[in-house]
Amino acid sequence: MINIRNQELLNKFGLALRAKRKAMGYSQEELALRTDISISQIGRIETGKINPTLCTLNVIAKGLEINLEELFSNLS
């Protein structure tokens, strides 16, 4: 079986998410409150420690009041 986990991509996504969150003026705590996702999980996503589901990413995008596509716009 092929390993589909791409740590470099997870790290890059996490950094992009952190930058987007900070640019919008949200702390991890505020984003957690807006999304009902724990602060620790937000932190693990931002540091590339976990691979969030599409549904989790959709909730984060809604919490940031952006389109889901915008979460991926800085990955290339």
C-alpha positions as CSV (number, residue, x, y, z in Angstrom):
1,M,0.0,0.0,0.0
2,I,1.3,3.5,-0.9
3,N,1.8,6.0,1.9
4,I,-0.5,8.9,1.0
5,R,0.6,11.1,4.0
6,N,2.6,14.1,2.7
7,Q,4.3,15.8,5.6
8,E,5.6,18.6,3.5
9,L,2.1,19.4,2.3
10,L,0.7,19.3,5.8
11,N,3.4,21.7,7.1
12,K,2.9,24.0,4.2
13,F,-0.9,24.0,4.7
14,G,-0.5,24.6,8.4
15,L,1.7,27.6,7.8
16,A,-0.7,29.0,5.2
17,L,-3.7,28.5,7.6
18,R,-1.8,30.3,10.4
19,A,-0.9,33.2,8.2
20,K,-4.5,33.5,7.0
21,R,-5.8,33.4,10.6
22,K,-3.4,36.0,11.8
23,A,-4.0,38.2,8.8
24,M,-7.7,38.2,9.7
25,G,-6.8,39.1,13.3
26,Y,-8.0,35.9,14.9
27,S,-6.2,34.1,17.7
28,Q,-6.3,30.3,17.9
29,E,-8.7,30.7,20.8
30,E,-11.1,32.9,18.7
31,L,-11.0,30.5,15.8
32,A,-11.7,27.6,18.1
33,L,-14.7,29.4,19.5
34,R,-16.0,30.3,16.0
35,T,-15.6,26.7,14.8
36,D,-16.2,24.6,17.9
37,I,-12.8,22.9,17.2
38,S,-10.5,22.6,20.1
39,I,-7.5,25.0,20.4
40,S,-5.2,22.0,20.5
41,Q,-6.6,20.6,17.3
42,I,-6.2,24.0,15.6
43,G,-2.6,24.0,16.8
44,R,-2.0,20.5,15.5
45,I,-3.4,21.4,12.1
46,E,-1.2,24.6,12.0
47,T,1.9,22.7,12.9
48,G,1.2,19.8,10.4
49,K,0.9,17.2,13.1
50,I,-2.5,16.0,11.9
51,N,-4.2,15.6,8.5
52,P,-7.6,17.3,8.9
53,T,-10.6,16.0,7.1
54,L,-12.4,17.9,4.4
55,C,-15.3,18.5,6.7
56,T,-13.0,20.0,9.3
57,L,-11.4,22.3,6.7
58,N,-14.9,23.4,5.6
59,V,-15.8,24.3,9.2
60,I,-12.5,26.3,9.5
61,A,-13.2,28.1,6.3
62,K,-16.6,29.1,7.5
63,G,-15.1,30.2,10.8
64,L,-12.7,32.4,8.9
65,E,-15.6,33.6,6.7
66,I,-13.8,32.6,3.5
67,N,-14.4,30.0,0.8
68,L,-12.9,26.6,1.2
69,E,-10.8,27.2,-1.9
70,E,-9.1,30.1,-0.2
71,L,-7.6,27.8,2.4
72,F,-5.6,26.2,-0.4
73,S,-4.7,29.3,-2.5
74,N,-1.2,29.7,-1.1
75,L,0.0,26.1,-1.4
76,S,1.5,26.2,-4.9
